[in-house]
Amino acid sequence: MIPLDFLKIQRRGRVVRPLYLTNPAPAGLVLELAKSSRTVGEFRKAVESAGGDRKLLSGLAHIVERLSHVEEVDVKQVARVRVEVFKTSAEVGLALTPEARERIFHAAAERLKMGVEEVKRVFYKAYEDNRVIVQPPSVTPSELMEIYNLSLLQALLFKSLYVDLWLPNVATVVKSVVRAAKGHRLMYIAEERDGGLWIHFEGPASIFRQTERYGVKLAKLVPYITAAGVWRIEAEVKLNQRKYRLDESHEKAPPLPKRTPEVGEFDSTVEWEFYRQVSRVCSVEREPEALVVERRVYIPDFKIGDLYIEIVGFWTPDYLRRKYEKLSKANRPLLILVDEELAAATWGELMPNVVLYRGRPKLSDVYKYIKPHCRQ
Amino acid sequence: MGVAISWDRGTLLIEGDLPRELRRLSFVKFDERVGKFRTLAMYYPNLLAVARAAGLGVEDRVWALHCLEARPAVEVELRPYQRQALSSWARTKRGVVVMPTGAGKTHVAIGAISLLKTPTLVVVPTVELVQQWRARLVKHFPGRVGVWYGEEKRESCVTVSTYDSAYAAVENLGNRYKFLIFDEVHHLPSPAYRQIAELSPAPYRLGLTATLERADGLHVDVEWLVGPVVYKMTPQEARGVWTADYEIEVVKVSLTEGEREMYKKLEEKYLSLLRRRGLKFKSSTDFQKLVMMSGRDPQAREALEAWRGMRRLLFETEAKVEAVRQILERHRESRVLIFTEYTSLARKVSETFLIPLVTHDVNPREREQVMAMFKRGELRALVTGKVLDEGVDLPDVEVVVILGGTASVRQFVQRMGRALRLKPQKAKIYEVITAGTREVATSKRRRREVK
């Protein structure tokens, strides 16, 4: 992500779009400057004096700095050396002449048991710009351009009041976005429409006033969204006290990096174990498409034929009841597997299609339930 | 009949059969996303009051308090006027105390925590102030003081945070503290920071400041975010009695020949671009317009660049470093604090005279050590950007050098205030400005209310 100061946009009436970079040349230039600069400071100066579009170059430089491997500095040592120099300086009445300055460095070096040149070198390492660029980023100009364009879209959303998102109903994609949203403590409402899922993201306080409070969090969803390949983002963005519409999609935007969020990973070893066992006798679909139940997205763990299966680890009767109620509204056949040891309730409170397991679910526990749906 | 109120990320959810009295409150809304009624957390006391008046039972699930009781191990000793401020705040336990720098606002705050004995969140502008509040609070609440900011996040019964960190964390921390203290409360009404007050259910609130007024007029909002001004003491009332007397000396320096030429060039460019856009130089609203225009208009952008270049020249001229040398020579025995507008000049001063630097680009570890040493008297001088403008207590500073700043009266008063803790001798304030440039007028503007 780049700071808002470097955001480049185009406005037409009440519609706003990122002003994407379409020519990789500036990206190439900034990469070259990083390669030919010894320190971060030199790099920054080189970018500044390169002329041209300052916002664009600063934005690119920001990303390049972040992707570069910069010399690590022993912060403790730097602080120790500098404090010693300052203390010595205070004792002799400050470096009011160049000669006094030299004397102070010598005296401090002696106390620190270090060489004078070494003390001076460490002294200046306090500033980021004196640090050496060990390894400039190993991306091509086109790749940098893609990262930059993604960062522009994110920066524009910093000022968003909400985000509406359309995605194809593919479990891995929807799951990673919804998970990210939950991780950032955002709220959402989902709806099946236009051959996919529309999800509206905002925060708890959004119903009282339009607030940019959640903008930074909303922006953090973007890489998950664009990784879907097929997507659409609609948002309202507040810039200089005016509201603008943003309407972007994979068709309108230039190519963006396809950072693939964790695909096909199991939530737990329990699930993995179950999958391994059942898949021997049945064809099991991992992470089937999402169900929308009362505007919440719900992704069961497995699907066998048309039977959805959910493995519940820790639970309370209340949690289970709510989950069951929710799922029964989806009107889909469903089987819930519950760990007996973690169960906090008696048998009587369980729903009809709940199966308890000990330790980990075994094929024998569930075979009679899944058999009718099973296809080899 | 009754309702249950619970905390949800800066808001409150109200469940149960809501009677008309609650439903029609302007600040309560039905949230279709969750099928429950919701309100901003700050309305917690109002909600309770209405429910009580309607004879409604309330199940209060709002709080996850950090501790049961914040009882002071050592009581704070208050001066008579501090005691007066505290007791007038204590009537409603909401409100703002206005007191000049050096008059001991922190004492009033510690008195208020001791009075309420409830978990408290103190919000301050800078990391330096976090450290300072922590050091003060620890004396009265040993082992029960936490901090919450960028580098360090450890909550305790009384926690000190920055406005930035509190803004980001209020959804998570809000229901842990029943008492909010805003140091330098004039920062609060900004569109972002005010959310700390809005998304917290804390019924008890105290604001502290030397000058409540804001140029944008938003200070009126402090009244409903925190409470009305309950006590006010002006610098004139405090001068010489509770804070040191002072003397201001303006030192004029000249740009070097090369700098002067550069300045002229930039100024011509700036003025001609301004004229072409029909804007006036002196008007601050016209300057705002220029900033707005610069988004689309390349010429406006160029003008703004020229203006920045001019400022930079004025604030960073070599002559200012030389002026600092003379001041340091003149005050060999005094403790000196130097303020600059740009970090680059602060760095130049630091590197030339080997004076420690307290700015954002210096590691917090070093900053913290340096501040502690300065307070102990092991260092003679400090140079800083804007970090130390406010509130940080530097007890024995006798000389303040201001090398550049805005026309803001507030900033000037605050910087001066660093030298105004009560002490026998007069404090000396130097303002180093560049002769024959617009910095002269800026300096006049910022001093207009001080003499």
Interface residues (C-beta under 8 A of the other chain):
Chain A: V75 K76 V78 A79 R82 V83 V85 F86 K87 T88 S89 A90 G93 L94 A95 L96 R101 I104 A126 Y127 E128 R185 M187 I189 G203 P204 A205 I207 F208 T211 E212 R213 N240 R295
Chain B: D8 R9 G10 T11 F27 K29 D31 R33 R38 T39 L40 E171 P191 A192 Q195 E198 L199 M292 G295 R325 L328 E329 R332 R347 T352 F353 L354 I355 P356 D361 V362 N363 R365 E366 Q369 V370 M373 E378 L379 R380 A381
